Amino acid sequence: MQKAVIRGERDVAIVDVPDPQPKDGWVVVKVHAAPMCTEYKGYIAGRPNDQLGHEAAGEVVAVARPGRLKLGDRVVVMPLFACGVCALCLVGDYIHCERSHDFRAVHGTDDGRATMAQYLLKPDWLLPVIPAGVSYERASLACCALGPSFGAFETMRVGAFDTVLIVGAGPVGLGGIVNARYRGARVLV
């Protein structure tokens, strides 16, 4: 497969690496959309990085054995590699997982971890199915672009009589604007 890497200041390349292989509980996803989050900072600064991207949307193309997902399922690729069994994961707070998987220790390589690649490996439970009618591009924004502010606004019960201040119009800030407006709030940027 091919994946993107940062080699130096404003220097990106496409390199060939081995295709990831499914194993028990992990599936291979063909990436259809992978939004850029903070990766652009490394590109501008010239920090070499061969693991670009942490969110995406794609199609399940290989499974080790039948499970929750099947070939052809369209999925959102959630960030990180949470365990799925600790107390925090079980209540849906997987971003604070107490026992996150060490990808290299599980697979013997980092290939298959990045989302700015043709394929990736992910635990099947971290791959929610995309509803019919939602494009890969829109679904890929569910994590970092829309997720943080969605959760925060739910907790704060933001509504039509509230004003929300968004400081910074990067990917997360733009998601905050979308979520605040969706909830009917007045938005200051």
N, C-alpha and C positions, 0 to 999 in steps of 0.2 A: 504494500500500500504506500501511499504518499502522504506526507504531512508537512506542515509549515514549521520553519524554525527561524529564530532570530540569530544571525551570525555576528552582527555588530551594529553600529549606529546606522539606522535607516537601511539596514541590509537584511532582507528576508530571502529565504530560499525554500524550495520544495525538495525534500529528500525522500529516498526510498527506504523503508524499514519493513521488517517481516509483518505479515498480516496477523492480527490477534486471533487467538483460538478460544472458543468457549470452554468453560469448565463448570463444574457443579455450582448452580446458583448464579452464574455470570453468563451474560449473553453478549454477542457481537452486534453492534448497531452500525449501520451505514449512515453516515452523517449527511443530512440534507441541508441543514442551516446551523451555523455556529456564530452567534453574534460576538462582536469584539467588546470586551468589558474593559479591564485595566491593562490588557496586553499592549495597547498602543504606547503606554509609558515606557515599557522595556524597549520597544522599537525605536522610539525617539532617543532614549538614553544609551542605546547600544548594548544593553545587557543580554548576553547570549542566553537563549532559552530554547529547549527542544520540547517543551511540554506546554504548548500554547492552547489556551481555551479551557473552560471549566463548565460550560453550559451549551446545550445544543438541542436539536430535534432531529429525529431520523427514523429509520426502519430496522426492525429486528431481522437480521439475515442469518444468524446462526445461534443455536442453543445446544447445550451439552446433552440435555434430556428434557422431555416435555415438562412444563411447569406453568407458572402464572401467565407467561407470554408465549406467543406462537410466532412462527415465521410470518413476516409481512405486517406485523403490528406496527403502527405509527406511534412513536413514543417521544416524550420530553425527557432529556437527559439531565437529571438533577446533579448539582455539583457535589463534590467530595465523595468519600468512600466509606460511609457510615456502616456500622456492624449490622443494624437492623434488629438487634435483640436486647440491647441495654434499655434501661428504664426511659431514658430520654428519646431514643429512637421509637420506642413503643407508643409514646404519647405524641409523636409527630415532630419532635424537636431534634431531628437527626443532625442538624448543623452543629449541635453541641454534644455529639456522640462521645461516650466515655471510652469506646474501644474501636476507633476508626481503623479500617483495614490499611495496612501498609502495602500499597499496590505492588511495589517491587518484591516484597517478601512473598506475596501470594502468587505472583506470576513469573518471577525471576527476571523481569525486565520492566522498563517504564513504557515501552511501546504499547500503545492501546489505551493510554491514560488521557492523552490530549484530545480536545474536541475539534481543533483545527487540523483535522486529518480525514482521510476517507472513511476509516473505521475506528471504533473504540470498543472497549470492554467495560461493562458496568454490571453491578449486582442487579438482578431483575426487579427487586422490590423498589429500586430507585429510578424506575422507568415508568411513570404514569402514562397511560394510553391517551393519545390525543383524540379529542372528540371529532366526530365526522363534521366536515365543513370548515375546520380550522386548518389554516395552512401551516407548513413546517416553519416558515419564517415567523409567523405570529406566535406559534407555540414555543419557539426557542426563546422568546422574551419572558416566559413565565417565571423564570428563576430570579436572576439578578436584576433585570430591568424593572419587573413589576412586583416580584415577590416581597422584597423588604418593606416597601411602603404599603402594600396590600395588608400584610400582617400587622404592621404598626397602626394603620388606620382602623383595622378591625378592632384591635385592642383598645384604641382611644375612642372608638365609636364616632369617628368623624362623619358628619352629615351636612345637610344643606345649610345649617345655621352656623357653620364653623368657617374659620379662615385658616388656611395652611400656608406657611412660609417655606418655600423651597430654596435652599441656598446651594447653588451649583446646578448647572444643566448638563451634567454628564449622563451616562446611561441610567443610573439609579435616580437621579434628579428628574429626568424626563419621565421615568416610570411613576415617580411621585406626583408629577403634574397630571398624568393620565388618570391615576387612581383617585386623586383628590377631586378632579372634575367629574369623574364617573359617579362619585358619591355626592355630588352637588355642592361641594365646598367652594368657597371663594379662594382663589390661588394667587399668592404673591410670589414672584420669582426675582 
